[in-house]
């Protein structure tokens, strides 16, 4: 019989607390979301010094041989020691990552584990930094347990750490890379987007940045416009950077926070042209899907204006209260062509980049969803 489980999570520690290596916080198994075969833990951590022994950040289990999950720091260098218990060994996983933690610096850490997917992943500040894969997928299984969940010192042989911790969250599913990113960009971390901010836009479903390769659409001898694409998942500080500007004909003050559900513009940092779209007359369409083109144009006009709306976390509904923040998931609607949404998809152009276009709809389609990242 297939087991079905409702996704649940709990924040065990919210505000920052100080921890010494003998300190611990204990959460009983019955008070945690029910886990069948997957779990995730996210935390914010700052260590004050490197311990001479293994330092435990968290551990679930009743003794040293029961450890799903456990996250420790290696002696002296504070590298991640990321482990779990399997039916073939009590101490399985990542021995240590290359880079150790810097003292007196806050980090966001995510530990994700799934028996069906046979893998353990670790993320730091929203970025994937290491993984472990089970090799014998038919016979080797993760062993979950009913023991307490400890933050800091756990069993007699597992001392804790000296530092601070907050936003300790326990999930009964394996967070996706995007969900880890969203957890990292919560209100504790977010900064406001203001007029004059340099930003990048990430297409959420394909994780590629809004960009250009400086290829031009030929729209006539006096109307050369650069094609806008989604290029790759690594941010390119030359081609992926945009500056937030006011709508055409409006006066704004740099440094003023950007309100949601308002009309703004985007100026490409390197080229100096504005993010632009236009109607599809005279076959002004994208090369493959024949949709409304998105370009960069030097002629500043109303075709450069975009309405910005923010999604509620993990939903397709909008939350238009307040101001635009770093890490928000948004939709952008083109004003002059009656509000089609900025869009991309997995269809590739001949050079391997993704087509970007505008299409009509309410913006709730997964291909209309973008994450805004503050550069400075």
N, C-alpha and C positions, 0 to 999 in steps of 0.2 A: 504494500500500500504506500503510495507517495505521501510524504509529509509536507504539509503546507504551513508556512509560518508568516505572521504579520511582521513587517519591518517595524522595529522599535529601537529607540536609543534613549540614553539617559545621560545627563551631565552630572557626574559624581562630585566634582569640585569646580566651582565657578570662579570666584575671586581669587587672586594670588595669595598663596600661603607659603610660609617659610618652612623648610624641612632640614633637619640634621640627619646624619647617617644612621641614627638609632630611631628616628621618627617613622611613623607609619600611619596610614589611613586604611581601614579595613571595611570592605563592602561584602556582605554575605551574598552567596549565590542566589538565594531566593529573591533578593532585591534587585537583581540584574535582569535585563531582557532575556527571554528564553532563546538559547542558542541550540541549533540542530547541527549544522555542519560548516558554519561560516561565522566570522566575527571581525570587528575592527575596533581599534582604540586610537583616539587622537588626544594629544596633550600639547600644552605649551610649557616649555621647560627652560629654566636658566640655572646653570650650575655655578657655584662659587669657587670651586677648586677641583682639581683632579685627585681622585682617591687612589691610594696605593693598592687597593684590591678591587675586584669587580663590584660595581655599584649598581644596585637594582633600582630601576625607575618604576616598573610595575611587574607583578607576577600573580597569576591565578593558579592556585593549587595548594595542596596540603603539605607537601614536602618538596625537597630538591629534585626528586625524580618525576614529579607531576608539575608540568610547567607550560600549559597552553592557556594564554600566551605568557611570554616573559620578554622583557626588554631590559638589558643591562648595558653598562658602559665598561669598557676594558680598563685595566689598571693603568694609571699614570697618564695615558693619552686620551681617555674618554672617547674611544671609538665605539660605534654601536655593535653590540653582541645581541643578535635578534634570533630567538629560538622558539621551539615548541616541542611537544611530545608526540611521537608517532608510535605505531604498533611494532616498529622495528628498532626503535631507539628512543631513549628518554630525553635526549638533548640534541635536537636536530634543527638546522637552519643556517643562518648567516653567521660565520665565525667572527668576522669583524669587517667593517667598511674601511676604506682607505683614509678618510678624513675624520679627525676627531672634533669634538665640540670645543668652541672657544669659551672661556670662562666669562661670566657676567654679560652674556648675550642671550636674548630670548630666541628660542627656536619653536617652530610648530612641527610636531612629529606625528606621523600616521603609520600605524601598523595594521596591515590587512592580511587575513588568512582565510583560505577556502579549501576544504577537502574535495568538493566536486571539481574544482579547477586545479587542484593539486599544486598550490603555490602560496608563497609568503612574499609580501612586498613591503618595502619601507620607503617612506617619503619624508623629505625635510623641506619645510617652507613651501609646500605644495609641489615640489619637484620629486620625481621618482629617482631614487638613488641606489636601490639594490633589490634583489629578489632571490628566492630559492625555489626551485621546482622539484617536486617529487618525481623520481625516475620510474619506479615500478608502479605504474598507476593502477594496475588491477589488484595488487596485493598490499601495497603500502597505504596506510590511512592515518590521518590526523586523529589523535585522541583528545577530545575535549573532556572537561572535568567539572565536578560539582563543588569544587573548593572555593574558598573566599578569594576575592580580588583585592590584592594589596597594592597600595601606592607607597613607594619607599621601602623600608625594611619589611621583609616578609618572614621567612622561616629563620631559624637560628643561624644558619650559615649564609643568609643573604642580607647583607647590610644595605642600607639605603644610600642616599646622596645628600650632599650639602648644597642647598640652593633654594629655588622657588619653583612653584608649579601652579598652573591654573587651567581652566577649561578642559578638564579631564572628561572625555566622552567615550561611552561604551556602546557599540552598535552590534546588532545581531545579524548583520550582513557584511559582505565584503564591499567596502566602498570602492567605487570606480575612481579613476584618476581625476575625472571632473568633479566628483563629489568631494574628494580630498582637497582639490583646489578651492571649492566653495567653502569648506570648513576652515581652510586657512584664511580666506578673505571674509571672515565674519566681522561683526561690528568692532571687536577688539582690535583688529588689524587695519580696518579700512581707513582711508584718508579721502577727503573730499576732492572731487574733480572741479577745477575752477577754470574760468576763461583764461587762456594762455597756457594751460597745462599741456605738456607733451604726453601723448598716450599711444597705446597700440590697441587694435581690435582683433580678438581671436574668435574665429568661427567655432562655436561650441561643439557641434557634432563631429567636425573633422579635425579640430584643434590646430588649424592653420591660420596664420596671420594675414590680415588684409594688407595688400602690398602692391608693388608694381615691379615689372622688369623693364620699364621704360619703352615698351612697345606701343606704337601709336595706331589708333584707328584713323583711317583716311576718310575724313568727312568733308573734304574739299580743300582747296589750296590755302584758304585762310582760316581753317578750322581743324587744326591738328590737336587731337586729344589723346592723352595717355590711357591705355587700358588698365583697369584695376583688376587684380586677381587675388586669390589666396595662394601663397607660395609654399610655405613649409612650417613645421611646428616649432622651429627654433627662431627666436626673435632676431631680426636683422635691423640694427640700429640706423641703417641708412635708408632702407626702403619701406620699413614697416611703421615709421613714426609719423604721427599726425598731431597738429596743434588745434586745440578747441578754440573756435572763433564764434563771433555772434552771427545771427542771421543777416541776410542781405539787407542793407539799409538801416540796420539798428545800431545803436550806440551802446557799447558795453565797457565795463572797467575791468582790466586784467586783474585777476586775483579774486573776483567775485564768484562764489559758488554757483554751479549750474543747477538750476531747478529742473525737476523732472516734468515731463509732459510739456516741454518748451521746444522752440525751434532754434537750432544751432547750425554751425558749419564746421568743417574739418579742412585744415590746410596741410598739405603734404610738406613735411619739413625739408626734404632734400630738393624737391622740384619747385615748391612754392605755389603750386596750383591747388585749387579746391576740389574736394570730393563732389562729384557732379553726376547727374543723370538727365535724360531727356526723353522725348517721346520716340516712338518706333517708326515714324514716317520716313519715307525714302530708304527703307530697308536698314535703318540704323538699329541693328539688333546684334546680339552676341553670336559668335561664330558657330556654336554647336547647338544650343537649345533655342536659339532665335528669340531670346527674351530681351527686355529693355536693358540697354547698355548702362554700365556704371564706369565712369571715366574720371580723369582729372583734367580740368579745363582752366585756361588762363583768363577767360572772359567771365568776370564776376557778375552773377545775376541770381535771380530767384531759383534757378535750377541747381544751386549749391545748397539749398536749405533742406534740413532734415529734422523731423520731429522725433524726439527721444522718449522712449518709455521703458520702464524697468519691470522685469519679471519678479513675482514672489519666488522665494527659494524653492526649487524642485517642483514648480508648477508652471502652467501655461497662462495663468492669470497675471494681471498687472498690478503693481503697487506704485502709484504715481505721486505719493506724498513725499515731501522732503526734497533732498538734493541728490545729485548723481555722485556715487562713491566708487572708489577704486575697487575693482573686483565685481561690480554689478553685472548681471546678465540683462541685456537690453535688446530691444528691437529699434530699428531706424526706419522711418517712413518718409518717402520722398514727397515733398509738398506740391511742386508745380505739376506733377503728373497724377494728381489725385491720390496720393499716399500709397503707392506700392511699397512693399518692404524690401530692404536690403537683404540679399540672399546669396548663398553659395550651395554647392553640392559636390558629390564625388565625381562628377563628370570632368574629365581632364582635357586640357588643351594639348596641342602637339608637343609643347615643351615640358609637360608634366605638371603644370600649375592648374589650379582649379578655377573654373569659370565663376565670375561674380556678376550678378544682375539684379534687377528689381522685378518683383512679381506681386500681383494683387492678392489680398487676403488680410486677415486680422493680425498677422504677425505671429500667430501661435504655433505655426509649423516649426519643427525642430531646425530646419534649414534657415530660419529667420533669426536665430538666437546667436547673439554675440556677447563676449565678455570684454569689458573695458579694463585695461591695465595702465596704471599711472607709471610713467617713466620719471618725470620730475615736474 
